[in-house]
Structure formats: C-alpha cells, structure tokens
Amino acid sequence: LIVLIMINVTDSISNSIIGPSLIFYVVEMGGTKSQYGMIMSSSFLSGIIMMGVYGKWIDSNGNKYKQPYMASFGLGILGSLVYFLAILLPKGKLAVATILLGRFITGMGAASRTLAYSYVATAIPRDQQRTILTMMSMTRSFGMMLGPLMNLLVSKVDTSLVLYKDITITVNQNNSVGLIIASGEIFLCTIMFLFLKDPQQLKTQEKEEVIGTTTKRRSLLISSCFDLFLPLVTMFVFMFNFSLYAVTIPPVGNHALGWDPVMISNVLAVQAVVLFIGMCASMVCSMKDVSDFYMIGFGNLCFVIGGTATYVYWTSSSSSSTVAAALKFAIPIFIVSFSYPFLGPANRSKFTKAVHNHKELENKHGAMQALFNQAFMLAGFISPSFVAAFVLRSPNDIDSSDNKHELTSLAWYIPISSSILILLLIY
C-alpha cells in the first residue's frame, strides 16, 4: 500500500504542475484554445483504450502487478520526453501535434493507475475497503499541496541543453514539466520494482467457463443491474463536471484576475488543503459507518451549489483585482473540491460491493475496476473539448460584450446533472 500511496502522491504533483502550464505551452508553440482542449482530452482517450488492457492483463496473469506497472512507467517516460522535445519543432501544427502525442502516450501509462483499485479490491477485506480508498484519495492532496512549490521552482527555469553538437534545446517553465514528470516515472518504477508485493493469487476456476460467462453477460449485467449501472453513471457525470475546472481555471484566472501559472497554482494549493479537510471529514464518516447513500448525496449536493456559484460569480469586471473578486473565483472551486472525498470513494466502494455480490464477476476485479475508471476517463476525454469549445468564452468576446460572464450558459449543466443524480440515488 505504501508503494501505491507513493504513486498517488507523485501523480498528483505531476498533475499540479502540468495543469497550470499546459495552455501557456500550447500558446507558445502556436496553438489555439480548441487545440488546448483536444490536448487535455488526448490523455483521457488513451487512458480509455489502455485501462481495459491493464485490467485484463491482471485478471489473466494470476493477479501479478509488476509487469503491467513496468510497462506503464515506460510509456510515461516516453510520453513525457516527447512532450519536452516538442519545443525543438517550428511553431505551428506540427509542434502542437507533438505535444498532443506526448500527452496521449503519457495517458497510456497513467491508465495503469486503475490497478491500485483492483489491488485494494482483491487484497483488502471488504469492510475496510472504503476507508482504504478514502486514505488513498487523501494522499493525492499531499501532492497537490506541493504543487505551488514545484511551480515556483519551475517558473525560474530558463536555460538550454546541448543534445548533440549543434542541436540545442530550450528549457523553460513550460516544457521543463516534461522532464520533471519523466523523472517522477523513473522514481516510481524503481520503488515499485523494489518494494511492491503482489497480493495472494485469486481462486482459480475453470477458465473457459468463467471467461465465457463473463463475456456474454457482463454488458447485460451492467445495463440491467442498477447497483452496477448507477455508480458508473455517477462517476461519468462527476468527472464531466469536475473537468470543467481543470480546463477553465488557468484561462479564467489569467483573464479575469491577471494571474500567472504560479498564482493559479497557489489557488490549487489551497484547493488541496480544502480537499484534505474533506478527506478527513469523509474518513470520520467512514469510520462511523455513515452509509454510501448519504455521502454520495452530499457530494452531489455540493456540486449543485458549487456549479451554480461558478456561473454566477465567474465574471470579468473592473474590480477583478480585489480580494472579493478572488474569493468569488476561488470559493466555487473549494466547494466542489470539498465534495469529492464524500462522492468518489463512497461511489467506488458502492460499485466494488456490487461486483462482489455478482458471482458471475468473480475473478474479474481487474476488468471491472478498469471499466469503472473508463467511465470517468470517457468523461475526461469528452469534457475538455466540449468545455473549451462551448463553455469557455474567449477574452475578446467577453471584452467586447456587455455580458461579463467568463462561461456560457451551458455551464449550468453542472448543477442540473448533479440534481438528476440525487434523484436517481433516491430512486
């Protein structure tokens, strides 16, 4: 579990430094807002493809984790180096496409993070799984807290490296992120190889019977059994809603408040503190056996409130530099961040319990946890492009209009979809 926690922390640090800087790297290399959305989506697309591969790999190799993790870290290193080297190319379509390729390959590696949840599902007693899942989610907030420090260090990077004779590569605050992420992947690969122990092998059955039954009935089970279907839908909607903030925080913070990546990262650090407080509160609720129903319902209610505040308060005005404007920008982010510890682990726990209750899915935890993660990866793939194209308004449009909202009215999809989830949960 310590190895899995280290993977969580390192991943969250990587996300904390690439999130605020990505749009500036894309613009530096001649990209557009729409291309930025596509690049944000690319890692989710590759994740959707690879999660099923990792899940089936685990189910078919006797629940052994080292080889899949080794492959994923190799892909992570390759993708990060491609991202880093994109600056060598002339500005324009080719350079932007290379950034996209780097993020796509990195997403193929990051998809292996679903293995941690199948590890918990097979190695941890059922009555302790929600607490462990909450604890694992909590560790991600530690990495987010380190994000501002890393961004402060990265913001000072301005140098060059001689690769070969006359080939010199510029290393700045935007592309140096690729080197940092590659270094993190090497670190994770090392500690995984040295310290990760595989859980005991699952009970074996006649392979043909198990695979045949599962292949024919899995889709029917998920679509017909509400206990399996609703957690998948909930995860999809949650990620679709939360992705709005990943896409819009840097450009909105820059336009409405004039913030640079370091200042935006400071908000993300406070977000991590709020997330950690939410994790602690969620942990207490979990230890007191508060039902998944109430925790998931509370999480969705926070999204209704936070999503409404996002559209109402995210505006550009002459007083945008005041503390009040900064609070209006940050508070909706903090509300939805506080909700995740209640919604995410409880929803995954609900899904894992449902899988345990279906004997047809025995020894298929890798594939089912991959499917669960594919639900939010699918949302993560669709949402950035949708938000960038239809929800995020361009600075020129805002400046030339009487409507100073940073987002279009389509941003109301967050409170509306979360309200529908509450009704489905009650049903």
Secondary structure, DSSP 8 states (H G I E B T S, - for coil): -HHHHHHHHHHHHHHHHHHHHHHHHHHHTT--HHHHHHHHHHHHHHHHHHHHHHHHHHHHTTS--HHHHHHHHHHHHHHHHHHHHGGGS-TTHHHHHHHHHHHHHHHHHHGGGGHHHHHHHHHS-HHHHHHHHHHHHHHHHHHHHHHHHHHHHHHT-EEEEEEETTEEEEEETTTHHHHHHHHHHHHHHHHHHHH-----------HHHHHHHHHHHHHHHHHH-HHHHHHHHHHHHHHHHHHHHHHHHHHHHHHHH---HHHHHHHHHHHHHHHHHHHHHHHHHHHTT--HHHHHHHHHHHHHHHHHHHHHH-B--TTTTSHHHHHHHHHHHHHHHHHHHHHHHHHHHHHHHHHHT-GGGTT-HHHHHHHHHHHHHHHHHHHHHHIIIIIB--HHHHHTSS--BSB-GGGGHHHHHHHHHHHHHH-
